[in-house]
């Protein structure tokens, strides 16, 4: 990486990033650089929405008391004119905007203290204008994948996917429009390894996030009105491609990063619902009808058990309970058969009462007691 060049900038020189990885989820949402400035109001609105979990109001409250301290530098990149795009530090900049907008709309109820506002005039930043894109991504990856404040799964996966496709285009010497990413996607382990190196992540996690995002695009193409941020669907996709039994059931192709047509239909039917029907699988691991319970039924149950979930729309937790109960019964039968086999090896004609030790008598009594309990449980007389 290059050396860090520190600069001091006024808050009004800084622009929020409309392509902030915290809420960018699809290439259709990406904003061209020429439009950054006019998108500031909309970007700010996204950041203060509670459902986006930026916690701007909480951060603003702290700044209103202590001022902008700048211990953690903002990372910026020079744009045309005198403006700088904030690459890292958008939450802090949004918190400053939040305070100034509050003051503007509540003039009669008191303003920010002058000494607090003064801290907005010289904001310590790190200028990454001359940095290579790869180095910037590595820096952000170190901070936000298992670090300062994680990017949420969907935006984080989108960011990795974009980086992967840019590298894929470069390696194969082709130009790929963002809108054509899904069409051109092929999983390449060597490229995945390079992305893992850029973001200082484990390769397995990079692979999982990239493939999960590719399946997300496939599902979105089939059913484009799903709000993945208010459902557990993205996590369900991630869990699905992590388990061999589920990959097999939904006919997942790891090279193309897609389910087969039949697999996609089944996934939509079970996890989203078709023709107005409610989904059968509603959570990954908690609740009455989870993906992990469904995987258990696929692994341990019969075709009939599987069809109870897929065709009859029974809760996967109920079917799993029945499968386990059936397994326990089979285990009992197998155990009793084994006991009978072992007892049959004893030649009773050669055993004399005087030859049986006290310890052996104790064991015989214990066996007799257990058999009496089993007989009672089965409805027989003791």
C-alpha positions in Angstrom: 0.0 0.0 0.0 1.0 3.6 -0.5 1.7 6.1 2.3 -1.2 7.9 3.9 -1.4 11.6 3.0 -3.3 13.6 5.7 -5.3 16.7 4.8 -7.8 19.0 6.6 -11.0 19.8 4.8 -14.2 21.6 5.6 -17.4 19.6 6.0 -18.9 21.3 2.9 -16.1 20.1 0.7 -17.1 16.5 1.5 -19.7 14.4 -0.4 -21.4 11.3 0.9 -20.9 8.3 -1.2 -24.1 7.4 -3.1 -22.5 4.0 -3.8 -21.9 3.3 -0.1 -21.2 -0.4 0.3 -23.5 -0.4 3.4 -26.6 -0.1 1.2 -25.7 -0.7 -2.4 -27.1 -4.1 -3.3 -27.4 -4.2 -7.1 -25.5 -2.8 -10.1 -28.7 -1.0 -11.1 -28.4 1.2 -8.0 -24.8 2.5 -8.8 -24.5 6.2 -9.4 -22.2 7.8 -12.0 -19.5 10.2 -10.6 -21.0 13.2 -12.4 -24.2 12.7 -10.4 -22.7 12.4 -7.0 -23.4 15.9 -5.9 -27.0 16.0 -6.9 -27.6 12.7 -5.1 -26.5 14.0 -1.7 -30.0 14.6 -0.3 -31.2 11.2 -1.4 -28.0 9.5 0.0 -28.4 11.3 3.3 -32.1 10.2 3.5 -31.0 6.6 3.0 -28.5 6.8 5.8 -30.9 8.2 8.4 -33.5 5.5 7.8 -33.7 3.3 10.8 -34.0 0.1 8.8 -30.5 0.7 7.2 -29.0 0.5 10.7 -26.5 3.4 10.2 -27.2 4.7 13.8 -26.7 8.3 12.6 -28.9 9.9 15.4 -26.9 8.1 18.1 -23.5 9.2 16.6 -24.8 12.8 16.1 -25.8 13.0 19.8 -22.2 12.2 20.7 -20.8 14.8 18.3 -23.2 17.4 19.6 -21.7 17.0 23.1 -18.0 16.5 22.3 -17.6 18.0 18.8 -16.0 16.2 15.9 -12.8 14.8 17.4 -11.4 13.2 14.3 -9.4 10.5 16.0 -10.4 8.1 13.3 -9.6 9.9 10.0 -12.1 10.0 7.1 -10.7 8.6 3.9 -11.4 10.7 0.8 -10.8 10.9 -2.9 -10.6 14.1 -5.0 -13.4 14.7 -7.5 -13.7 17.5 -10.1 -13.5 21.0 -8.7 -13.0 21.3 -4.9 -15.1 18.4 -3.7 -13.9 15.2 -2.2 -15.8 11.9 -2.1 -15.8 10.3 1.4 -14.8 6.7 0.9 -14.6 5.9 4.6 -16.4 8.0 7.2 -19.8 8.4 5.7 -21.5 7.8 9.0 -19.6 10.6 10.6 -20.2 13.0 7.8 -23.9 12.2 7.8 -24.0 12.8 11.6 -22.6 16.3 11.0 -25.2 16.9 8.3 -27.9 15.6 10.7 -26.9 18.1 13.4 -26.8 21.1 11.0 -30.2 20.2 9.5 -31.6 19.9 13.0 -30.3 23.3 13.9 -31.6 24.8 10.7 -35.1 23.5 11.3 -35.2 24.2 15.0 -33.7 27.7 15.3 -35.9 28.9 18.2 -35.0 25.8 20.3 -31.3 26.5 20.6 -28.4 26.0 18.3 -25.2 24.0 18.3 -22.5 25.5 20.5 -20.0 27.6 18.5 -17.1 25.5 19.8 -18.9 22.4 18.5 -19.5 23.9 15.0 -15.9 25.0 14.9 -14.8 21.4 14.9 -16.6 21.0 11.5 -14.4 23.5 9.8 -11.2 21.4 9.8 -11.9 17.7 9.5 -8.8 15.5 9.5 -8.9 13.2 6.4 -6.6 10.8 4.6 -6.4 11.6 0.9 -6.5 8.4 -1.2 -6.8 10.3 -4.6 -3.6 8.7 -6.0 -4.2 5.3 -4.6 -4.8 2.3 -6.8 -8.4 0.9 -6.7 -7.1 -2.4 -5.4 -5.3 -0.8 -2.5 -8.4 1.2 -1.5 -10.5 -2.0 -1.5 -7.9 -3.8 0.6 -7.9 -0.9 3.1 -11.7 -1.0 3.3 -11.8 -4.7 3.6 -9.5 -4.7 6.5 -11.8 -2.3 8.3 -15.2 -3.7 7.4 -15.0 -7.5 7.0 -14.8 -8.6 10.7 -13.5 -5.2 11.9 -14.8 -1.7 12.7 -18.5 -2.1 11.8 -19.3 -4.9 9.4 -21.1 -4.3 6.2 -24.3 -6.2 6.3 -24.3 -9.5 4.4 -26.1 -8.4 1.2 -24.2 -5.1 0.6 -20.9 -6.7 1.7 -21.5 -9.6 -0.8 -22.4 -7.1 -3.6 -19.1 -5.2 -3.0 -17.1 -8.5 -3.3 -19.1 -9.5 -6.3 -18.3 -6.2 -8.1 -14.6 -6.6 -7.3 -14.6 -10.2 -8.5 -16.3 -9.3 -11.8 -13.9 -6.4 -12.5 -11.0 -8.8 -11.9 -12.7 -11.4 -14.1 -13.1 -9.0 -16.9 -9.4 -7.9 -16.6 -8.1 -11.5 -16.5 -10.1 -12.5 -19.6 -9.5 -9.2 -21.4 -13.1 -8.4 -21.9 -15.4 -5.6 -21.1 -18.5 -6.4 -19.0 -21.2 -4.0 -18.3 -22.6 -4.1 -14.7 -26.0 -5.1 -16.1 -24.3 -8.2 -17.7 -22.4 -9.4 -14.7 -24.8 -12.3 -14.1 -24.7 -13.4 -17.7 -20.9 -13.6 -17.8 -20.3 -15.0 -14.3 -18.2 -18.1 -14.1 -16.5 -19.0 -10.8 -12.7 -19.0 -11.0 -10.8 -20.1 -7.9 -7.7 -18.1 -8.8 -9.6 -14.9 -9.1 -11.4 -15.7 -5.8 -8.0 -16.2 -4.1 -6.9 -12.8 -5.4 -10.1 -11.1 -4.0 -9.4 -12.8 -0.7 -5.9 -11.4 -0.7 -7.2 -7.9 -1.5 -9.7 -7.9 1.4 -7.5 -9.9 3.8 -10.3 -12.6 4.1 -10.4 -16.3 4.0 -10.9 -17.7 0.5 -13.8 -19.9 1.6 -15.7 -16.9 2.9 -15.1 -14.9 -0.3 -16.3 -17.9 -2.4 -19.4 -18.2 -0.2 -20.3 -14.5 -0.4 -19.7 -14.3 -4.2 -21.8 -17.4 -5.0 -24.5 -16.3 -2.6 -24.8 -13.0 -4.4 -24.9 -14.8 -7.8 -27.8 -16.9 -6.6 -29.5 -13.8 -5.2 -29.4 -12.3 -8.7 -30.9 -15.5 -10.1 -33.7 -15.4 -7.6 -34.2 -11.6 -8.1 -34.5 -12.1 -11.9 -37.3 -14.7 -11.3 -39.1 -12.8 -8.5 -38.0 -9.1 -8.7 -40.3 -7.6 -6.0 -38.7 -9.3 -3.0 -37.3 -7.1 -0.3 -34.3 -9.1 0.8 -33.5 -6.7 3.6 -36.7 -7.4 5.4 -36.7 -11.1 5.0 -34.2 -13.9 5.8 -33.9 -14.9 2.2 -30.2 -13.8 1.7 -29.2 -15.9 4.8 -31.3 -18.8 3.5 -29.5 -18.7 0.2 -26.1 -18.6 1.9 -27.0 -21.6 4.1 -28.4 -23.5 1.1 -25.2 -23.4 -0.8 -23.1 -24.2 2.2 -24.7 -27.7 2.8 -24.1 -30.5 0.3 -27.5 -32.1 0.8 -29.2 -28.8 -0.1 -27.0 -28.1 -3.0 -27.9 -31.5 -4.4 -31.6 -31.0 -3.8 -31.7 -27.6 -5.5 -29.3 -28.8 -8.2 -26.8 -26.0 -7.5 -24.0 -25.6 -10.1 -21.0 -24.0 -8.3 -19.3 -23.0 -11.5 -22.2 -21.0 -12.8 -23.4 -20.0 -9.3 -27.0 -21.0 -10.1 -29.7 -23.5 -9.3 -31.1 -25.5 -12.2 -34.5 -24.4 -13.5 -36.2 -27.2 -11.5 -34.0 -26.3 -8.4 -34.9 -22.6 -8.7 -38.6 -23.5 -9.0 -38.4 -25.6 -5.9 -36.5 -23.0 -4.0 -39.0 -20.3 -4.9 -41.9 -22.5 -3.9 -40.4 -23.5 -0.5 -38.6 -20.3 0.6 -40.7 -17.5 -1.1 -44.0 -19.0 -2.0 -45.7 -19.2 -5.4 -49.1 -18.0 -6.6 -49.8 -16.2 -3.4 -49.0 -19.1 -1.1 -46.9 -18.5 2.0 -43.3 -19.9 2.2 -42.8 -23.2 3.9 -39.2 -22.5 5.0 -39.2 -19.2 6.9 -35.9 -19.2 8.9 -32.4 -20.6 8.7 -32.3 -22.3 12.1 -34.9 -20.8 14.5 -38.6 -21.4 14.5 -41.0 -24.2 13.5 -40.1 -24.6 9.9 -36.4 -24.0 9.2 -34.0 -24.7 6.4 -31.8 -26.8 8.7 -34.8 -29.0 9.7 -35.5 -29.5 6.0 -31.9 -30.5 5.4 -32.2 -33.0 8.2 -35.3 -34.5 6.7 -33.5 -34.7 3.3 -30.5 -36.4 4.9 -32.3 -38.8 7.3 -35.9 -39.2 6.1 -37.6 -41.0 3.3 -39.1 -39.6 0.1 -42.4 -39.6 1.8 -41.0 -37.4 4.6 -39.6 -35.0 2.0 -42.9 -34.8 0.1 -44.7 -33.9 3.3 -42.7 -30.6 3.3 -42.5 -30.0 -0.4 -45.9 -31.1 -1.6 -48.1 -31.0 1.6 -46.4 -27.9 2.9 -46.1 -29.3 6.4 -43.7 -27.6 8.8 -40.2 -28.9 8.5 -39.8 -29.0 12.3 -42.8 -31.3 12.7 -41.6 -33.7 10.0 -38.1 -33.7 11.5 -39.6 -34.7 14.9 -41.4 -37.6 13.2 -38.2 -38.7 11.4 -36.3 -38.7 14.7 -39.1 -40.6 16.5 -39.0 -43.2 13.7 -35.2 -43.4 14.0 -35.5 -44.0 17.8 -38.0 -46.8 17.2 -35.7 -48.4 14.6 -32.8 -48.0 17.0 -34.8 -49.9 19.7 -35.6 -52.7 17.4 -32.0 -53.0 16.3 -30.8 -53.0 19.9 -33.3 -55.6 21.0 -32.3 -57.8 18.1 -28.6 -57.5 19.1 -29.4 -58.4 22.7 -31.4 -61.4 21.6 -28.5 -62.5 19.3 -26.0 -62.2 22.2 -28.2 -64.0 24.6 -28.6 -66.8 22.1 -24.8 -67.4 22.3 -25.2 -68.6 25.9 -25.4 -72.4 26.3 -27.9 -72.5 29.2 -27.5 -76.3 29.6 -23.9 -76.0 30.7 -24.6 -73.3 33.3 -25.1 -74.4 37.0 -26.6 -72.1 39.6 -23.6 -72.5 41.8 -21.3 -71.3 39.0 -23.0 -67.9 38.8 -21.2 -65.2 40.7 -22.9 -62.5 42.8 -21.9 -59.8 40.2 -23.4 -61.9 37.4 -26.6 -62.2 39.5 -26.7 -58.4 39.9 -26.4 -58.0 36.1 -29.2 -60.6 35.5 -31.5 -58.8 37.9 -30.7 -55.4 36.2 -31.5 -57.0 32.8 -34.8 -58.5 34.2 -35.8 -55.1 35.6 -35.1 -53.4 32.2 -37.1 -56.0 30.3 -40.0 -55.6 32.7 -40.0 -51.8 32.1 -39.9 -52.4 28.3 -42.7 -54.8 28.5 -44.8 -52.4 30.6 -44.1 -49.5 28.2 -45.3 -51.7 25.3 -48.5 -52.6 27.1 -47.6 -56.1 28.2 -47.9 -57.5 31.7 -45.0 -57.4 34.0 
